[in-house]
Amino acid sequence: MRIFLTGATGYIGSAVVDALVRAGHEVTAVVRDNEKAARVSARSGHPMVGNLADPASYRESARGHDGYIHTAFESSPRGAEVDRLTIDTLISLARERTAGAGTSPRFLVFTSGIWVLGSTHHPAAEDAPLDPTPMVAWRPEHERLVLAAAGDGLRTIVVRPGTVYGGARGIVGDIFKDAVNGLIRVIGSGENHWPLVYDRDLADLYARFAANPEAAGIYHANDEGDERVIDIVAAIAAQVPGKPDVRHMPLEEAKAKMGPYALALALDQVVRSPRAHALGWSPALRSVAGNTPRLLEEWRSGVVDGR
């Protein structure tokens, strides 16, 4: 298939490029500059320079693809606005190819996240009610728009990854960095649970979305390890040279320093992914604490390589 991808040099998107290329797909990726284009080319993708905030800069290159995968997010005050603009553009492009008789089905994947669930009082599957933390209060509406676009030969998918780990980036990567630097900060007691997913396992799920013509609707993506933050921290602290200090910050102090991000990190979530499993998806890694030596080496390698 010919697949158009946003966020191809991001944490999720770079792993998705690898998975799609391994599956034999041709990946066109919109990137912001020539340096990012070189990184996509090195992964056997086909980059084109454009800006999601300016759909005219990439619309022609995005036409005529079999699938559209949106993993990008602009971390700026305009982030939600640009995300909505990108969704509208990709829906329009996907519908161009599905309109009329004789055209083959197309697909669109939107990357949301499990923070839209809020804290869960019971294991939450894809049909769980939403209670988004303030940082992602805009996402449910974007999910709705994507799902509502389905039909007339277009299948649409919303994927909600857990906290992604692997390599040097992401929230868990930050814990490795803090541990090496000698101080890990934990919000509250750390008894809260984080749903997690290994970056390569998550990317495999995106490849399954492309391959399975029945894949549509909402999918959770997490390893179902039900790990507590304090256990992840203890496992990482035990693997680094020296013994890092672990400081527990009251939530109010964390909010003052980190804003809405602190509320997201403090969520207590137990999440299930039955619809992803029904596609044959089975994560290779199911624990950060249980794979800390391997993940530490990946983190070190990622720091050196800039991944």
Helices and strands as residue ranges (DSSP letters): E 2-6, H 11-22, E 26-31, H 34-42, E 46-49, G 55-57, H 59-62, E 67-70, H 79-98, E 106-111, G 114-117, G 134-136, H 139-148, E 154-161, E 163-165, H 170-181, E 183-187, E 193-194, E 196-198, H 199-211, E 217-221, E 227-228, H 229-237, E 245-249, H 251-258, H 260-265, H 274-278, G 289-291, H 292-305
